[in-house]
Amino acid sequence: MLGAKVLGYEYSCNNNRLLNETGKLKFSNFEDSVKNMHGWLINLNLK
């Protein structure tokens, strides 16, 4: 599952960078994104 966590982290970073480039990224949205990704990883690990 370590690979899945790494891939999820990379996806999260790429997604946040894309949002930042469009000027829509807010710090609070960044935190929500991290929390959502963390939840996604937990769900993935439970399957």
PQR file with spaces between the fields and no chain letter, atoms N, CA, C, O and H, PARSE charges and radii, in Angstrom:
ATOM       1  N    MET     1       0.817   -1.208    0.000 -0.4000 1.5000
ATOM       2  CA   MET     1       0.000    0.000    0.000 -0.0000 2.0000
ATOM       3  C    MET     1       0.860    1.270    0.000  0.5500 1.7000
ATOM       4  O    MET     1       0.353    2.369   -0.226 -0.5500 1.4000
ATOM       5  N    LEU     2       2.138    1.114    0.250 -0.4000 1.5000
ATOM       6  CA   LEU     2       3.008    2.284    0.252 -0.0000 2.0000
ATOM       7  C    LEU     2       3.016    2.944   -1.128  0.5500 1.7000
ATOM       8  O    LEU     2       3.023    4.169   -1.244 -0.5500 1.4000
ATOM       9  H    LEU     2       2.551    0.222    0.434  0.4000 1.0000
ATOM      10  N    GLY     3       3.015    2.106   -2.173 -0.4000 1.5000
ATOM      11  CA   GLY     3       2.999    2.641   -3.532 -0.0000 2.0000
ATOM      12  C    GLY     3       1.741    3.457   -3.788  0.5500 1.7000
ATOM      13  O    GLY     3       1.788    4.510   -4.424 -0.5500 1.4000
ATOM      14  H    GLY     3       3.009    1.111   -2.079  0.4000 1.0000
ATOM      15  N    ALA     4       0.611    2.958   -3.283 -0.4000 1.5000
ATOM      16  CA   ALA     4      -0.660    3.660   -3.473 -0.0000 2.0000
ATOM      17  C    ALA     4      -0.617    5.015   -2.768  0.5500 1.7000
ATOM      18  O    ALA     4      -1.119    6.008   -3.293 -0.5500 1.4000
ATOM      19  H    ALA     4       0.573    2.103   -2.766  0.4000 1.0000
ATOM      20  N    LYS     5      -0.023    5.051   -1.591 -0.4000 1.5000
ATOM      21  CA   LYS     5       0.071    6.308   -0.850 -0.0000 2.0000
ATOM      22  C    LYS     5       0.955    7.301   -1.604  0.5500 1.7000
ATOM      23  O    LYS     5       0.645    8.490   -1.673 -0.5500 1.4000
ATOM      24  H    LYS     5       0.385    4.244   -1.165  0.4000 1.0000
ATOM      25  N    VAL     6       2.047    6.808   -2.162 -0.4000 1.5000
ATOM      26  CA   VAL     6       2.948    7.680   -2.915 -0.0000 2.0000
ATOM      27  C    VAL     6       2.238    8.229   -4.152  0.5500 1.7000
ATOM      28  O    VAL     6       2.317    9.421   -4.449 -0.5500 1.4000
ATOM      29  H    VAL     6       2.298    5.842   -2.106  0.4000 1.0000
ATOM      30  N    LEU     7       1.538    7.336   -4.874 -0.4000 1.5000
ATOM      31  CA   LEU     7       0.817    7.764   -6.067 -0.0000 2.0000
ATOM      32  C    LEU     7      -0.265    8.772   -5.701  0.5500 1.7000
ATOM      33  O    LEU     7      -0.459    9.760   -6.410 -0.5500 1.4000
ATOM      34  H    LEU     7       1.474    6.368   -4.633  0.4000 1.0000
ATOM      35  N    GLY     8      -0.971    8.529   -4.600 -0.4000 1.5000
ATOM      36  CA   GLY     8      -2.004    9.454   -4.155 -0.0000 2.0000
ATOM      37  C    GLY     8      -1.410   10.806   -3.804  0.5500 1.7000
ATOM      38  O    GLY     8      -1.993   11.844   -4.115 -0.5500 1.4000
ATOM      39  H    GLY     8      -0.814    7.727   -4.025  0.4000 1.0000
ATOM      40  N    TYR     9      -0.248   10.796   -3.154 -0.4000 1.5000
ATOM      41  CA   TYR     9       0.408   12.042   -2.786 -0.0000 2.0000
ATOM      42  C    TYR     9       0.820   12.814   -4.035  0.5500 1.7000
ATOM      43  O    TYR     9       0.653   14.032   -4.107 -0.5500 1.4000
ATOM      44  H    TYR     9       0.226    9.952   -2.901  0.4000 1.0000
ATOM      45  N    GLU    10       1.360   12.096   -5.018 -0.4000 1.5000
ATOM      46  CA   GLU    10       1.771   12.741   -6.262 -0.0000 2.0000
ATOM      47  C    GLU    10       0.560   13.322   -6.985  0.5500 1.7000
ATOM      48  O    GLU    10       0.624   14.427   -7.523 -0.5500 1.4000
ATOM      49  H    GLU    10       1.496   11.107   -4.960  0.4000 1.0000
ATOM      50  N    TYR    11      -0.549   12.571   -6.997 -0.4000 1.5000
ATOM      51  CA   TYR    11      -1.775   13.052   -7.640 -0.0000 2.0000
ATOM      52  C    TYR    11      -2.255   14.317   -6.940  0.5500 1.7000
ATOM      53  O    TYR    11      -2.654   15.283   -7.589 -0.5500 1.4000
ATOM      54  H    TYR    11      -0.601   11.673   -6.560  0.4000 1.0000
ATOM      55  N    SER    12      -2.212   14.302   -5.595 -0.4000 1.5000
ATOM      56  CA   SER    12      -2.662   15.450   -4.813 -0.0000 2.0000
ATOM      57  C    SER    12      -1.807   16.682   -5.140  0.5500 1.7000
ATOM      58  O    SER    12      -2.339   17.775   -5.333 -0.5500 1.4000
ATOM      59  H    SER    12      -1.888   13.517   -5.067  0.4000 1.0000
ATOM      60  N    CYS    13      -0.493   16.504   -5.202 -0.4000 1.5000
ATOM      61  CA   CYS    13       0.397   17.618   -5.497 -0.0000 2.0000
ATOM      62  C    CYS    13       0.147   18.155   -6.909  0.5500 1.7000
ATOM      63  O    CYS    13       0.103   19.368   -7.114 -0.5500 1.4000
ATOM      64  H    CYS    13      -0.061   15.616   -5.045  0.4000 1.0000
ATOM      65  N    ASN    14      -0.016   17.256   -7.876 -0.4000 1.5000
ATOM      66  CA   ASN    14      -0.252   17.686   -9.253 -0.0000 2.0000
ATOM      67  C    ASN    14      -1.570   18.427   -9.364  0.5500 1.7000
ATOM      68  O    ASN    14      -1.650   19.443  -10.054 -0.5500 1.4000
ATOM      69  H    ASN    14       0.020   16.271   -7.709  0.4000 1.0000
ATOM      70  N    ASN    15      -2.608   17.933   -8.696 -0.4000 1.5000
ATOM      71  CA   ASN    15      -3.923   18.547   -8.735 -0.0000 2.0000
ATOM      72  C    ASN    15      -3.871   19.937   -8.110  0.5500 1.7000
ATOM      73  O    ASN    15      -4.433   20.883   -8.660 -0.5500 1.4000
ATOM      74  H    ASN    15      -2.543   17.107   -8.136  0.4000 1.0000
ATOM      75  N    ASN    16      -3.202   20.068   -6.966 -0.4000 1.5000
ATOM      76  CA   ASN    16      -3.115   21.357   -6.297 -0.0000 2.0000
ATOM      77  C    ASN    16      -2.300   22.349   -7.119  0.5500 1.7000
ATOM      78  O    ASN    16      -2.615   23.540   -7.129 -0.5500 1.4000
ATOM      79  H    ASN    16      -2.745   19.298   -6.519  0.4000 1.0000
ATOM      80  N    ARG    17      -1.276   21.891   -7.796 -0.4000 1.5000
ATOM      81  CA   ARG    17      -0.474   22.783   -8.622 -0.0000 2.0000
ATOM      82  C    ARG    17      -1.309   23.300   -9.800  0.5500 1.7000
ATOM      83  O    ARG    17      -1.216   24.471  -10.169 -0.5500 1.4000
ATOM      84  H    ARG    17      -1.020   20.924   -7.787  0.4000 1.0000
ATOM      85  N    LEU    18      -2.122   22.418  -10.382 -0.4000 1.5000
ATOM      86  CA   LEU    18      -2.990   22.811  -11.486 -0.0000 2.0000
ATOM      87  C    LEU    18      -3.981   23.879  -11.024  0.5500 1.7000
ATOM      88  O    LEU    18      -4.201   24.870  -11.720 -0.5500 1.4000
ATOM      89  H    LEU    18      -2.197   21.467  -10.082  0.4000 1.0000
ATOM      90  N    LEU    19      -4.576   23.675   -9.852 -0.4000 1.5000
ATOM      91  CA   LEU    19      -5.512   24.661   -9.315 -0.0000 2.0000
ATOM      92  C    LEU    19      -4.795   25.981   -9.050  0.5500 1.7000
ATOM      93  O    LEU    19      -5.348   27.053   -9.296 -0.5500 1.4000
ATOM      94  H    LEU    19      -4.398   22.870   -9.286  0.4000 1.0000
ATOM      95  N    ASN    20      -3.572   25.901   -8.552 -0.4000 1.5000
ATOM      96  CA   ASN    20      -2.811   27.099   -8.239 -0.0000 2.0000
ATOM      97  C    ASN    20      -2.516   27.894   -9.507  0.5500 1.7000
ATOM      98  O    ASN    20      -2.558   29.124   -9.488 -0.5500 1.4000
ATOM      99  H    ASN    20      -3.123   25.031   -8.352  0.4000 1.0000
ATOM     100  N    GLU    21      -2.216   27.201  -10.612 -0.4000 1.5000
ATOM     101  CA   GLU    21      -1.905   27.864  -11.869 -0.0000 2.0000
ATOM     102  C    GLU    21      -3.127   28.605  -12.428  0.5500 1.7000
ATOM     103  O    GLU    21      -2.979   29.616  -13.114 -0.5500 1.4000
ATOM     104  H    GLU    21      -2.181   26.202  -10.627  0.4000 1.0000
ATOM     105  N    THR    22      -4.321   28.107  -12.138 -0.4000 1.5000
ATOM     106  CA   THR    22      -5.531   28.758  -12.617 -0.0000 2.0000
ATOM     107  C    THR    22      -5.950   29.894  -11.685  0.5500 1.7000
ATOM     108  O    THR    22      -6.888   30.634  -11.977 -0.5500 1.4000
ATOM     109  H    THR    22      -4.442   27.286  -11.581  0.4000 1.0000
ATOM     110  N    GLY    23      -5.242   30.023  -10.558 -0.4000 1.5000
ATOM     111  CA   GLY    23      -5.539   31.107   -9.625 -0.0000 2.0000
ATOM     112  C    GLY    23      -6.739   30.828   -8.742  0.5500 1.7000
ATOM     113  O    GLY    23      -7.252   31.742   -8.097 -0.5500 1.4000
ATOM     114  H    GLY    23      -4.480   29.421  -10.320  0.4000 1.0000
ATOM     115  N    LYS    24      -7.202   29.580   -8.696 -0.4000 1.5000
ATOM     116  CA   LYS    24      -8.384   29.244   -7.911 -0.0000 2.0000
ATOM     117  C    LYS    24      -8.033   28.598   -6.574  0.5500 1.7000
ATOM     118  O    LYS    24      -8.910   28.351   -5.747 -0.5500 1.4000
ATOM     119  H    LYS    24      -6.785   28.836   -9.220  0.4000 1.0000
ATOM     120  N    LEU    25      -6.749   28.327   -6.369 -0.4000 1.5000
ATOM     121  CA   LEU    25      -6.357   27.621   -5.150 -0.0000 2.0000
ATOM     122  C    LEU    25      -6.370   28.569   -3.950  0.5500 1.7000
ATOM     123  O    LEU    25      -5.737   29.625   -3.973 -0.5500 1.4000
ATOM     124  H    LEU    25      -6.036   28.528   -7.041  0.4000 1.0000
ATOM     125  N    LYS    26      -7.091   28.185   -2.913 -0.4000 1.5000
ATOM     126  CA   LYS    26      -7.092   28.899   -1.647 -0.0000 2.0000
ATOM     127  C    LYS    26      -6.461   27.987   -0.605  0.5500 1.7000
ATOM     128  O    LYS    26      -6.488   26.765   -0.744 -0.5500 1.4000
ATOM     129  H    LYS    26      -7.606   27.327   -2.894  0.4000 1.0000
ATOM     130  N    PHE    27      -5.894   28.582    0.434 -0.4000 1.5000
ATOM     131  CA   PHE    27      -5.235   27.764    1.447 -0.0000 2.0000
ATOM     132  C    PHE    27      -6.218   26.803    2.093  0.5500 1.7000
ATOM     133  O    PHE    27      -5.878   25.649    2.353 -0.5500 1.4000
ATOM     134  H    PHE    27      -5.871   29.575    0.547  0.4000 1.0000
ATOM     135  N    SER    28      -7.449   27.273    2.359 -0.4000 1.5000
ATOM     136  CA   SER    28      -8.451   26.403    2.978 -0.0000 2.0000
ATOM     137  C    SER    28      -8.799   25.258    2.030  0.5500 1.7000
ATOM     138  O    SER    28      -9.002   24.129    2.475 -0.5500 1.4000
ATOM     139  H    SER    28      -7.726   28.211    2.148  0.4000 1.0000
ATOM     140  N    ASN    29      -8.870   25.539    0.724 -0.4000 1.5000
ATOM     141  CA   ASN    29      -9.166   24.484   -0.250 -0.0000 2.0000
ATOM     142  C    ASN    29      -8.025   23.482   -0.302  0.5500 1.7000
ATOM     143  O    ASN    29      -8.247   22.286   -0.494 -0.5500 1.4000
ATOM     144  H    ASN    29      -8.705   26.457    0.363  0.4000 1.0000
ATOM     145  N    PHE    30      -6.804   23.973   -0.132 -0.4000 1.5000
ATOM     146  CA   PHE    30      -5.651   23.070   -0.105 -0.0000 2.0000
ATOM     147  C    PHE    30      -5.779   22.098    1.064  0.5500 1.7000
ATOM     148  O    PHE    30      -5.540   20.900    0.909 -0.5500 1.4000
ATOM     149  H    PHE    30      -6.624   24.944    0.024  0.4000 1.0000
ATOM     150  N    GLU    31      -6.153   22.611    2.225 -0.4000 1.5000
ATOM     151  CA   GLU    31      -6.319   21.753    3.400 -0.0000 2.0000
ATOM     152  C    GLU    31      -7.419   20.732    3.155  0.5500 1.7000
ATOM     153  O    GLU    31      -7.263   19.558    3.491 -0.5500 1.4000
ATOM     154  H    GLU    31      -6.348   23.584    2.350  0.4000 1.0000
ATOM     155  N    ASP    32      -8.533   21.171    2.571 -0.4000 1.5000
ATOM     156  CA   ASP    32      -9.635   20.249    2.275 -0.0000 2.0000
ATOM     157  C    ASP    32      -9.176   19.171    1.303  0.5500 1.7000
ATOM     158  O    ASP    32      -9.544   18.005    1.441 -0.5500 1.4000
ATOM     159  H    ASP    32      -8.660   22.125    2.298  0.4000 1.0000
ATOM     160  N    SER    33      -8.372   19.565    0.319 -0.4000 1.5000
ATOM     161  CA   SER    33      -7.881   18.618   -0.666 -0.0000 2.0000
ATOM     162  C    SER    33      -7.028   17.539   -0.001  0.5500 1.7000
ATOM     163  O    SER    33      -7.143   16.355   -0.316 -0.5500 1.4000
ATOM     164  H    SER    33      -8.073   20.513    0.207  0.4000 1.0000
ATOM     165  N    VAL    34      -6.170   17.971    0.925 -0.4000 1.5000
ATOM     166  CA   VAL    34      -5.325   17.016    1.641 -0.0000 2.0000
ATOM     167  C    VAL    34      -6.181   16.064    2.468  0.5500 1.7000
ATOM     168  O    VAL    34      -5.932   14.859    2.497 -0.5500 1.4000
ATOM     169  H    VAL    34      -6.076   18.933    1.181  0.4000 1.0000
ATOM     170  N    LYS    35      -7.197   16.616    3.145 -0.4000 1.5000
ATOM     171  CA   LYS    35      -8.080   15.780    3.962 -0.0000 2.0000
ATOM     172  C    LYS    35      -8.841   14.793    3.086  0.5500 1.7000
ATOM     173  O    LYS    35      -8.983   13.625    3.447 -0.5500 1.4000
ATOM     174  H    LYS    35      -7.400   17.595    3.121  0.4000 1.0000
ATOM     175  N    ASN    36      -9.332   15.257    1.931 -0.4000 1.5000
ATOM     176  CA   ASN    36     -10.057   14.373    1.024 -0.0000 2.0000
ATOM     177  C    ASN    36      -9.152   13.269    0.499  0.5500 1.7000
ATOM     178  O    ASN    36      -9.574   12.117    0.402 -0.5500 1.4000
ATOM     179  H    ASN    36      -9.217   16.206    1.638  0.4000 1.0000
ATOM     180  N    MET    37      -7.899   13.613    0.156 -0.4000 1.5000
ATOM     181  CA   MET    37      -6.959   12.616   -0.344 -0.0000 2.0000
ATOM     182  C    MET    37      -6.643   11.603    0.752  0.5500 1.7000
ATOM     183  O    MET    37      -6.515   10.408    0.485 -0.5500 1.4000
ATOM     184  H    MET    37      -7.556   14.549    0.235  0.4000 1.0000
ATOM     185  N    HIS    38      -6.517   12.090    1.989 -0.4000 1.5000
ATOM     186  CA   HIS    38      -6.242   11.192    3.103 -0.0000 2.0000
ATOM     187  C    HIS    38      -7.387   10.201    3.263  0.5500 1.7000
ATOM     188  O    HIS    38      -7.150    9.011    3.473 -0.5500 1.4000
ATOM     189  H    HIS    38      -6.621   13.060    2.206  0.4000 1.0000
ATOM     190  N    GLY    39      -8.632   10.681    3.164 -0.4000 1.5000
ATOM     191  CA   GLY    39      -9.792    9.807    3.257 -0.0000 2.0000
ATOM     192  C    GLY    39      -9.814    8.803    2.121  0.5500 1.7000
ATOM     193  O    GLY    39     -10.171    7.641    2.317 -0.5500 1.4000
ATOM     194  H    GLY    39      -8.824   11.647    2.993  0.4000 1.0000
ATOM     195  N    TRP    40      -9.430    9.254    0.925 -0.4000 1.5000
ATOM     196  CA   TRP    40      -9.392    8.361   -0.236 -0.0000 2.0000
ATOM     197  C    TRP    40      -8.369    7.252   -0.019  0.5500 1.7000
ATOM     198  O    TRP    40      -8.617    6.099   -0.374 -0.5500 1.4000
ATOM     199  H    TRP    40      -9.141   10.198    0.766  0.4000 1.0000
ATOM     200  N    LEU    41      -7.227    7.592    0.559 -0.4000 1.5000
ATOM     201  CA   LEU    41      -6.193    6.587    0.809 -0.0000 2.0000
ATOM     202  C    LEU    41      -6.664    5.583    1.854  0.5500 1.7000
ATOM     203  O    LEU    41      -6.385    4.390    1.738 -0.5500 1.4000
ATOM     204  H    LEU    41      -7.026    8.528    0.847  0.4000 1.0000
ATOM     205  N    ILE    42      -7.385    6.062    2.883 -0.4000 1.5000
ATOM     206  CA   ILE    42      -7.902    5.153    3.904 -0.0000 2.0000
ATOM     207  C    ILE    42      -8.882    4.176    3.267  0.5500 1.7000
ATOM     208  O    ILE    42      -8.832    2.975    3.533 -0.5500 1.4000
ATOM     209  H    ILE    42      -7.612    7.031    2.977  0.4000 1.0000
ATOM     210  N    ASN    43      -9.784    4.699    2.417 -0.4000 1.5000
ATOM     211  CA   ASN    43     -10.755    3.827    1.749 -0.0000 2.0000
ATOM     212  C    ASN    43     -10.044    2.810    0.858  0.5500 1.7000
ATOM     213  O    ASN    43     -10.442    1.647    0.797 -0.5500 1.4000
ATOM     214  H    ASN    43      -9.825    5.674    2.201  0.4000 1.0000
ATOM     215  N    LEU    44      -8.997    3.249    0.174 -0.4000 1.5000
ATOM     216  CA   LEU    44      -8.250    2.349   -0.698 -0.0000 2.0000
ATOM     217  C    LEU    44      -7.589    1.241    0.121  0.5500 1.7000
ATOM     218  O    LEU    44      -7.588    0.079   -0.284 -0.5500 1.4000
ATOM     219  H    LEU    44      -8.673    4.194    0.224  0.4000 1.0000
ATOM     220  N    ASN    45      -7.029    1.606    1.268 -0.4000 1.5000
ATOM     221  CA   ASN    45      -6.342    0.627    2.104 -0.0000 2.0000
ATOM     222  C    ASN    45      -7.305   -0.397    2.694  0.5500 1.7000
ATOM     223  O    ASN    45      -6.906   -1.526    2.978 -0.5500 1.4000
ATOM     224  H    ASN    45      -7.029    2.551    1.596  0.4000 1.0000
ATOM     225  N    LEU    46      -8.567   -0.020    2.883 -0.4000 1.5000
ATOM     226  CA   LEU    46      -9.545   -0.929    3.478 -0.0000 2.0000
ATOM     227  C    LEU    46     -10.098   -1.917    2.463  0.5500 1.7000
ATOM     228  O    LEU    46     -10.684   -2.930    2.844 -0.5500 1.4000
ATOM     229  H    LEU    46      -8.892    0.897    2.653  0.4000 1.0000
ATOM     230  N    LYS    47      -9.919   -1.634    1.169 -0.4000 1.5000
ATOM     231  CA   LYS    47     -10.463   -2.536    0.147 -0.0000 2.0000
ATOM     232  C    LYS    47      -9.555   -3.735   -0.072  0.5500 1.7000
ATOM     233  O    LYS    47      -9.858   -4.596   -0.898 -0.5500 1.4000
ATOM     234  H    LYS    47      -9.443   -0.811    0.860  0.4000 1.0000
